[in-house]
Amino acid sequence: MLFFFNLGGGEIFIIVLFVLLFFGSKRIPEMMRGMGKGIRMFKDATQDIQQDIEDSVKDVKKDIDETKKKIGK
């Protein structure tokens, strides 16, 4: 993992050149769009799960409060 943080300008240029030669200039934008869509889907799924958890917590708190009122505390 530390390898990525020690890259200089020359190394980055070589990597970009290799990717450009390997995939071609027409294919790179398609790949980036696909990667962007994947990241967006992941973020949306994460937010949905977080919202579901928050809703469940609210429901449990509501049930606890109703039970306390019934008991008379």
VEXDREN-2710 file (C-alpha; in Angstrom, 1 decimal):
% VEXDREN-2710
k/r/px/py/pz
1/MET/0.0/0.0/0.0
2/LEU/2.9/2.4/0.7
3/PHE/4.0/1.8/-2.9
4/PHE/1.2/4.1/-4.2
5/PHE/2.2/7.0/-1.9
6/ASN/5.8/7.0/-3.1
7/LEU/5.1/7.6/-6.8
8/GLY/6.8/10.4/-8.5
9/GLY/5.9/12.3/-11.7
10/GLY/7.8/10.0/-13.9
11/GLU/6.2/6.8/-12.6
12/ILE/2.7/8.3/-12.9
13/PHE/3.5/9.3/-16.5
14/ILE/4.6/5.8/-17.4
15/ILE/1.5/4.3/-15.8
16/VAL/-0.8/6.7/-17.6
17/LEU/1.0/6.0/-20.9
18/PHE/0.7/2.2/-20.4
19/VAL/-3.0/2.5/-19.6
20/LEU/-3.5/4.7/-22.7
21/LEU/-1.7/2.2/-24.9
22/PHE/-3.3/-0.9/-23.4
23/PHE/-6.9/0.3/-23.4
24/GLY/-6.9/3.0/-26.1
25/SER/-8.2/6.6/-25.9
26/LYS/-11.8/5.6/-26.9
27/ARG/-12.2/2.9/-24.2
28/ILE/-10.9/5.0/-21.2
29/PRO/-13.9/7.3/-21.0
30/GLU/-16.3/4.3/-21.1
31/MET/-14.4/2.7/-18.2
32/MET/-14.4/5.8/-16.2
33/ARG/-18.2/6.2/-16.7
34/GLY/-18.7/2.6/-15.6
35/MET/-16.5/3.2/-12.5
36/GLY/-18.4/6.4/-11.7
37/LYS/-21.8/4.5/-12.0
38/GLY/-20.4/1.8/-9.7
39/ILE/-19.3/4.2/-7.1
40/ARG/-22.6/6.0/-7.3
41/MET/-24.5/2.8/-6.8
42/PHE/-22.3/1.9/-3.8
43/LYS/-22.9/5.2/-2.2
44/ASP/-26.7/5.0/-2.8
45/ALA/-26.8/1.5/-1.3
46/THR/-24.7/2.7/1.7
47/GLN/-27.1/5.6/2.3
48/ASP/-30.2/3.3/2.0
49/ILE/-28.7/0.9/4.6
50/GLN/-27.9/3.7/6.9
51/GLN/-31.4/5.1/6.6
52/ASP/-32.9/1.7/7.3
53/ILE/-30.8/1.4/10.4
54/GLU/-31.9/4.8/11.6
55/ASP/-35.5/4.1/10.9
56/SER/-35.3/0.8/12.9
57/VAL/-33.7/2.6/15.8
58/LYS/-36.5/5.2/15.8
59/ASP/-39.1/2.4/15.8
60/VAL/-37.4/0.7/18.7
61/LYS/-37.3/3.9/20.7
62/LYS/-41.0/4.5/19.9
63/ASP/-41.9/1.0/21.1
64/ILE/-39.9/1.5/24.3
65/ASP/-41.6/4.8/25.0
66/GLU/-45.0/3.3/24.4
67/THR/-44.2/0.4/26.7
68/LYS/-43.0/2.8/29.5
69/LYS/-46.3/4.8/29.2
70/LYS/-48.4/1.6/29.5
71/ILE/-46.4/0.5/32.6
72/GLY/-46.9/3.9/34.1
73/LYS/-43.4/5.1/34.6
END
